[in-house]
Amino acid sequence: MGDEQHADNGHGSWLTYRPEIKVLDCTIRDGGLMNDHRFTDDLVRAVYQTCVSAGVDYMELGYKNSKVQFPKSDFGPWKHCDEEDLRRIVGDNETDLKLSVIADAEKSDYKTDILPKEQSVIDLVRVATYIHQIPVALEMIHDAHEKGYETTVNVMAVSTVQDNDLEEGLRVLSESPVGTIYLVDSFGSFYSEEIRALTKQYLEVCQASGKQVGIHTHNNQQLAYANTIEAVVQGANRLDATIAGLGRGAGNCPLELLIGFLKNPRYRLRPILDCVENQIMPLRDSMHWGFDLSYMLTGLLNQHPRAAMGYLGTPEKDRESIVKFYDEIMDV
Amino acid sequence: MGDEQHADNGHGSWLTYRPEIKVLDCTIRDGGLMNDHRFTDDLVRAVYQTCVSAGVDYMELGYKNSKVQFPKSDFGPWKHCDEEDLRRIVGDNETDLKLSVIADAEKSDYKTDILPKEQSVIDLVRVATYIHQIPVALEMIHDAHEKGYETTVNVMAVSTVQDNDLEEGLRVLSESPVGTIYLVDSFGSFYSEEIRALTKQYLEVCQASGKQVGIHTHNNQQLAYANTIEAVVQGANRLDATIAGLGRGAGNCPLELLIGFLKNPRYRLRPILDCVENQIMPLRDSMHWGFDLSYMLTGLLNQHPRAAMGYLGTPEKDRESIVKFYDEIMDV
């Protein structure tokens, strides 16, 4: 049992852990989608220090997306993660915490913007791709791999992908040098039972090719944490989470819940509690993430949260009723 | 598949439903634990109308607890659910919605306070018991059964009960005339995998004796909804939920999420959305329920939420830090 998160019967067996499990904090990266990546250096530094103190394995700071498509004047530094911006926060990062960035297929000038590993504090490059962009993603994976980085691929919006296409996509990715393939619930629409079946499907492909399975969830139906631990129980070993669930729309799996669940003594909850209270919750005055009925409805309908974000973007006094939003969203 | 909530593979099979599933709204009952059962008649009537419109099967209005132990001067009407209070809201309840009350073992003068069924609008009497009170609970079940009511028994705090005791308790209850035995996660401490194992255990006992299994959850670890649907998938057919999760401490499984999940055309989400927005959310100015780090910590430690309720009961400006609360609660 020493290498199991817990035993099959589930009850009274919470005393062991699975050392292969690695946690990636993406507070600044996913949260950046709610403020055009304009966090203060102090906030980013506080999250970095929290990740170091909490024993988290990876911290993702932001995107490596194109400065042509996303001009520097329109976004904060974490849309591009220039080396000088990273080093302003982490120095040479002489810690056990590894650093990560993500690059979107067709939105990244990765060939020039991602430096060779020896010139960067970045350890891990993650490639985010929709199913139809997999050929682009494969080139990005090869590029990052050849530059010396660890790599993952995050296949987005799989809740809208046909079974055959997903099978074929996973097969192609499994033949690449990518280290981890992530199951991503972009719309927060999956129930735990679906996560169970999909994790098994991903694992089958990944185990045959020596790769890990990762999980990245959204909280539209208050299942982000539940779905993450369901994937863990099935065998996923790479887990995304964010402090206080900060992330796009309904947010992500809260890191504080996940660390409470994992029994690896490497992880410490106390610094995360402090960061939630003193760093992240104060952001709620200016940033609005987390569960809302409008996100629940887009999740139920397996839609991008766009409509809900528009709804919630209207000042509260001018906002229409949730019933009216429901009527509109159902009228397709 | 017509009688299944969904098929085993879980993926792409959300088009069927299980007609045996019944939903019980306990917004007023569990929420009453946060305001000494002092809801206005207008609010109780609005929740009643919502349950009728939404096609919910049962609505629980409150407790049938002792007026000696809990004087009428200290509590609102839903601590005792006198017939005249009930009828002021529901008249003769000429609807398809059944009405429920709950009575706590050792806290109820049930022999006198629960009238014969023909004199009452109540349909269902639920008995709440700790494991050591089962002999009392059995007498209460017999009393209610003989008076003509449907009955359930809610065995509380099973996360603190030894396996052998639970097995024996379930066996004794299965020999009573009770209709449903509820799995209750009083402290919000169970993970979905534990719910899975326990639901199976309850089902084994209940199926042999022709009873149903129910599920009642709390949201300390943001798993109330996830654990409820996990129990559904395993075979639980009686589901407790509350509008906007209103309930003690971290609250309960939100009815709006549950109705979204269940595919029975009998249920309608629209009136619940309206009730959340216009009736329940305005209560937040004076009532504080729902997820909080302090509830997460009592849940993690499998403790009664008492310490967290005390912590949150302190005015915010005088409240100690969450890290200090963590240090204290860990120092046992």
Interface residues (C-beta under 8 A of the other chain):
Chain A: H6 N9 G10 H11 G12 W14 D163 Y191 S192 E193 E194 R196 A197 L198 Q221 Q222 L223 Y225 A226 N227 I229 E230 V233 P254 E256 L257 G260 F261 L269 R270 L273 D274 V276 E277 L293 M296 L300 S321 I322 V323 Y326 D327
Chain B: H6 N9 G10 H11 G12 W14 D163 Y191 S192 E193 E194 R196 A197 L198 Q221 Q222 L223 Y225 A226 N227 I229 E230 V233 P254 E256 L257 G260 F261 L269 R270 L273 D274 V276 E277 N278 L293 M296 L300 S321 I322 V323 Y326 D327
